[in-house]
Amino acid sequence: MTIGPAAVLVPPNRLTLGDNVGIARGFHVEVDLEVGPDVLISSQVAVVGRDHRFDDPTRTVYWAGRLPACQVVLEGDNLIGFGTIIVGPCRIGKGCVVGAGAVVTGDLPADSICVGVPAKAIRPRYPETLRG
């Protein structure tokens, strides 16, 4: 396992990293995070939660309080591109590759290439003949 410089790791309850995980510079995590094996996380990736209340008209956002902690899961064999923001709760399926600059706001399917804001699957990771 490798964690690059300037990482900020402040999960509310737990951070679990599988075997063969590489995390580049400037990684920032503020939610409970489970990372499976064989995952590469590029530089400047943030993993945050939908954790601020803002639906009470009698309170400002500042005074509205926080929601319970959420969890993000990377199932394994993932590549998370530079500058990606992952907003939990969500699950990124095994073998999913997330392109640089994506904003993940929900679950992403296994063995897919996902890009955009919000991130969406644009094609399978493998040609049909190679999929298991």
C-alpha positions as CSV (number, residue, x, y, z in Angstrom):
1,M,0.0,0.0,0.0
2,T,1.2,3.5,-0.8
3,I,-0.3,6.8,0.3
4,G,1.2,9.9,-1.3
5,P,2.0,13.2,0.5
6,A,-0.5,15.7,1.6
7,A,-3.2,13.1,2.3
8,V,-6.0,14.1,4.6
9,L,-7.7,11.1,6.1
10,V,-10.5,11.9,8.5
11,P,-13.2,9.2,8.2
12,P,-15.8,9.5,11.0
13,N,-15.6,5.8,11.9
14,R,-13.4,3.7,9.6
15,L,-11.0,3.5,6.6
16,T,-10.3,0.0,5.2
17,L,-7.7,-0.5,2.5
18,G,-7.3,-3.8,0.7
19,D,-4.1,-5.3,-0.7
20,N,-2.2,-3.5,-3.5
21,V,-3.7,-0.1,-3.1
22,G,-1.9,3.0,-4.4
23,I,-3.0,6.5,-3.5
24,A,-1.3,9.5,-5.0
25,R,-0.7,13.0,-3.7
26,G,-3.4,15.1,-2.2
27,F,-6.0,12.4,-1.4
28,H,-8.8,13.7,0.8
29,V,-11.4,11.5,2.6
30,E,-14.1,12.6,5.0
31,V,-16.5,9.6,5.0
32,D,-16.2,5.9,5.9
33,L,-14.3,4.3,3.1
34,E,-13.8,0.7,2.1
35,V,-11.2,0.2,-0.7
36,G,-10.9,-3.3,-2.2
37,P,-7.7,-4.8,-3.6
38,D,-5.8,-3.7,-6.6
39,V,-7.0,-0.1,-6.7
40,L,-5.2,3.0,-8.0
41,I,-6.3,6.4,-6.9
42,S,-4.8,9.4,-8.7
43,S,-3.8,12.7,-7.3
44,Q,-6.2,15.3,-5.9
45,V,-9.1,12.9,-5.4
46,A,-11.7,13.7,-2.8
47,V,-14.2,11.4,-1.1
48,V,-16.8,13.4,0.8
49,G,-20.4,12.9,1.9
50,R,-23.8,14.5,1.6
51,D,-23.7,15.3,5.3
52,H,-24.9,18.9,5.8
53,R,-28.6,19.5,6.6
54,F,-30.2,22.3,4.6
55,D,-33.9,21.5,4.6
56,D,-35.0,23.3,7.8
57,P,-36.4,26.7,6.9
58,T,-36.0,27.8,10.6
59,R,-32.2,27.3,10.6
60,T,-29.4,28.6,8.5
61,V,-27.1,26.0,6.9
62,Y,-24.5,27.0,9.5
63,W,-26.8,26.0,12.4
64,A,-28.7,23.1,10.7
65,G,-26.3,20.4,11.8
66,R,-24.9,17.3,10.1
67,L,-26.4,14.1,8.8
68,P,-25.1,10.7,9.9
69,A,-21.9,9.5,8.4
70,C,-22.1,7.7,5.1
71,Q,-20.0,5.1,3.4
72,V,-18.2,4.8,0.0
73,V,-17.1,1.5,-1.3
74,L,-14.6,0.8,-4.1
75,E,-15.0,-2.9,-4.8
76,G,-11.6,-3.5,-6.2
77,D,-9.6,-3.4,-9.5
78,N,-10.6,0.3,-9.8
79,L,-8.7,3.3,-11.3
80,I,-9.9,6.6,-10.1
81,G,-8.7,9.5,-12.3
82,F,-7.0,12.7,-11.4
83,G,-9.2,15.3,-9.6
84,T,-12.3,13.0,-9.2
85,I,-14.8,13.9,-6.5
86,I,-16.7,11.0,-5.0
87,V,-19.8,12.1,-3.1
88,G,-21.2,9.3,-0.9
89,P,-23.0,7.2,-0.1
90,C,-22.1,5.2,-3.2
91,R,-20.5,2.0,-4.5
92,I,-18.1,1.8,-7.4
93,G,-18.3,-1.7,-8.9
94,K,-15.4,-4.1,-9.3
95,G,-13.3,-3.2,-12.4
96,C,-14.9,0.2,-12.9
97,V,-12.6,2.9,-14.2
98,V,-13.5,6.6,-13.4
99,G,-12.1,9.2,-15.7
100,A,-10.3,12.3,-14.6
101,G,-12.4,15.2,-13.3
102,A,-15.5,13.1,-12.8
103,V,-18.0,13.8,-10.1
104,V,-19.4,10.5,-8.7
105,T,-22.9,11.0,-7.1
106,G,-24.2,7.5,-7.1
107,D,-23.4,3.8,-7.7
108,L,-21.3,3.0,-10.8
109,P,-21.4,-0.4,-12.5
110,A,-18.7,-3.0,-12.5
111,D,-16.3,-3.4,-15.5
112,S,-17.3,0.0,-17.0
113,I,-15.6,3.2,-18.0
114,C,-17.4,6.2,-16.3
115,V,-16.8,9.9,-17.0
116,G,-18.5,13.2,-16.6
117,V,-20.4,15.4,-14.2
118,P,-22.3,13.5,-12.8
119,A,-20.3,10.4,-13.7
120,K,-22.0,7.9,-16.0
121,A,-21.0,4.7,-17.7
122,I,-20.0,5.4,-21.3
123,R,-18.9,1.9,-22.3
124,P,-17.8,-1.5,-21.0
125,R,-14.2,-1.8,-19.8
126,Y,-13.6,-4.9,-21.9
127,P,-14.7,-5.9,-25.4
128,E,-17.6,-8.3,-25.3
129,T,-15.4,-11.3,-26.2
130,L,-13.1,-10.8,-23.2
131,R,-15.8,-10.3,-20.5
132,G,-16.2,-13.1,-17.9
